[in-house]
Amino acid sequence: MPLDNVVFWIFAPISVASAIAMLTRRNAVHAALFLVVNFFTVAVFFLILEAPFLFAVQIIVYAGAIMVLFLFVIMLLGVDREESLRERIIAQRPVAIGLGLAMAAEVFFAVRAGIGFARHAPEGFDAVNAGGNTQALARVLFRTYFFPFEVTSILLIIAAIATMVLASNKTRSITRAEAAEAAAAAEAGDDPMQDAR
Amino acid sequence: MRTPIAAFIVLSGILFSIGTVGVLVRRNALLIFMSVELQLNAVNIALVAFSRMRGSLDGQVLAFFSMVVAAAEVVVGLAIIVSVYRRRQSIDVDEARSLKW
């Protein structure tokens, strides 16, 4: 039995199980840790599919940076709060699970009708990856997809600025009505800044 | 490589469906966000698998771009969640149903 098949059938159940475990945890930290497991299994699939550069990026960016950010925010907002399990829309949970199963079944039948279950990837991907996957990817990225790559840098700058604007803890500016109210309160002898905050 | 390509695509579909159910069922905004990340990852598997099937690197480049966009999206989304939490002391999405507070 070829090695990649063995690795796939070991990691595919781990991947699905960790995704379902993430969904069913009530504690957000546990869910985040299961998501890390899932990201690592996805990285292994990239390795099987002969994309070692994306394997490294997946671990560094997703399992490293993004999950640290998630855990940081979870710690910031408090880990002890648990969400209520009361359904606010009637039968929301069963309907959602039913729709999820329907979607998985749809993908299954679409793949069977489309590319079929017997189709294997063609040999000779080594020729595409000539000189190393990273080098080959860089050639495609900087020749064919150079403009989208540059646009990506603009996107990242915008995201960084947006985050600073959204998360900055600046005090709200006071409207004219509130200022008048505060002045009236000051005349009455109260603390003028009490309402303005 | 002896694993059929369809196995990767079906796995990707299953993970995407699990992410969809997570978005529909959970009420904690952070958990919803994690489910969206799961969906993005599932699509990345499909992209890389198709790239392998076609014998070209375009799919891998697209997966790379999708990772970059996901990183930007996470940063902005978490900042929004933090600012909503500051306003309302809650990250339950059902609590935040009014447009202005």
Interface residues (C-beta under 8 A of the other chain):
Chain A: M1 P2 D4 N5 F8 A12 S15 V16 A19 I20 M22 L23 A28 A31 A32 L35 N38 F39 V42 F45 F46 I48 L49 E50 A51 F53 L54 V57 Q58 V61 Y62 A65 I66 L69 F70 V73 I74 L76 L77 E83 S84 R88 Q92 R93 A96 I97 L99 G100 L101 M103 A104 E106 V107 F108 V111 R112 I115 G116 F117 A118 R119 H120 A121 P122 E123 G124 F125 V128 N129 A136 L137 V140 L141 T144 Y145 P148 T152 L155 L156 I158 A159 A160 A162 T163 L166 A167 N169
Chain B: M1 R2 T3 P4 I5 A6 A7 F8 I9 V10 L11 S12 G13 I14 L15 F16 S17 I18 G19 T20 V21 G22 L24 V25 R26 R27 N28 L30 L31 F33 M34 S35 E37 L38 N41 N44 I45 V48 A49 S51 R52 M53 G55 S56 L57 D58 Q60 V61 A63 F64 F65 M67 V68 V69 A70 A71 A72 E73 V74 V75 V76 L78 A79 I80 I81 V82 S83 Y85 R86 I91 D92 D94
